[in-house]
């Protein structure tokens, strides 16, 4: 796979994960808009986006064929660990946009910006520390 194809595929999968993340957030926020709902929305959205992105990246970006519950669990643990810094970037950006403008449109704009920055960094971390013996990346 060419670098362009890989980049386009990765961007498309990032977009799918962002949509899944924001859809989960909207679901929670449909039940209320207080601070507790906001925290729950961001947390659930993050978890949903993480799982969606892991499944897509593992198979279609890195061509990984790790088998077994233990090995896959360890790999998902490493994948999650590389996401700690990138998730912080996303949360800080989304929260800052919410605090400054206090509109859902701007909150989501902040989420998209934070997730985009985070995903660029995450690819590099995942290639170096998570999918070290994988295929096309």
N, C-alpha and C positions, 0 to 999 in steps of 0.2 A: 504494500500500500504506500502510495506517495505521501510526502509530508503534507501536501495540500489536502488530500483525501482524509488523512488522519486528523488534521486540524478542523476540517469541516464536520467530520463525524463527531469529534470531541465537542465542538461548539453546539451541534444539534442535541447531543445528549445532555449537555449543560442546560440548554433551553428546556428540555423535557423535565429535568430535575427541578429547575426554577419554577416551572408551571406546577409541578406536583407540590412543591414547597408552598407556593402562594395559594394554591387551592386548599391545602390543609389549613393554612392560616385563615383563609376566608371562612372556612367551615366553622372554626372555633369562634371567630369574631362575629359570626351570625348570631351567636348566643349572648353577646355582650361586648362592650368596648372598654371596660375598666382595665386597670393595670394588671390584674390577675389574668384576665382573658388575653391581654397582649403577651404576657410572659408564656402562657400556655400555648398560644398560637405560634409564637416564634419557636418554641421548643418542639412542638409536634411537627411543624413545617420542616424544621431542620432534620428531624429523624426520618421523615418520609423522603425528603430529598436525598439524604445520605444513602438510604437503602436502594432507592431507584438508581442513583448514580453509580453505586458500587456494582450492582448487577450489570448495568450497561458497560461500564468501563472494563470490568473483569473479562467479559466475553468479547466485546467488539472493539475495544481500544488496545488492550494489552494481550488479547488472545490467551488468557490464562486458563489452564485446565486442572487447577488444583482440585483434588478430590478428597472426600472424607470430611466429616463434621469437624474434627479437631483441627485439621490443617486449614480448612476454610474459616473456622472460627478465629484462629490465630491471624490469618490474613485479614479478615474483616476488622480485627482488633488493631492491626497496624494501619489499615485504611482509615479507621476512625481516629487513631492517634494523629495521623498526618493532617486530619481535618480540624484539629483543635485550634491551631493558629488561623487557618482559613475561615473557620466558623466565627472566631472572634472578630475578624475583619468584617464579615457579613453582619453580625449582630450589632457591632458598633455603628456601622454605616446606616443600617436600617433604623436603629433606635435614634440616631442623631437626626435623620430626616423626619422621623415622627415627632421628636421633641421640638424641632425648629418649626415645622410647617403644620403639624397636627392634622394632616389629611391622609386618607388611605392611599391616594394616588402618589403622594410624595413618599410615604412609607414604602410602597412597592417600588418606586424608583430607586430609593436608597437600597432596598433589598437586591434589586437587579445589579446595581453598581457594585455593591459589596460582594455579591456572589460571583460576578464576572472577575473581579480582581482575585478573589479567593480561588476560583477554578484554575486560573492560569498558574498560580503558585502550586496548587494541589497536584496538577499534572506532573510537575517537576518532582515534587516530593514522592508521589506514588511511583513514578518510574525509578527513582533512586532507592526507595525503601520498602515498597509493598510488592510490586510486580517485577521482581528482579530477574526472574527466569522466564518471563513471558515472551510472547510472540512479536507482533508487528510494531509496537511502539518503539 
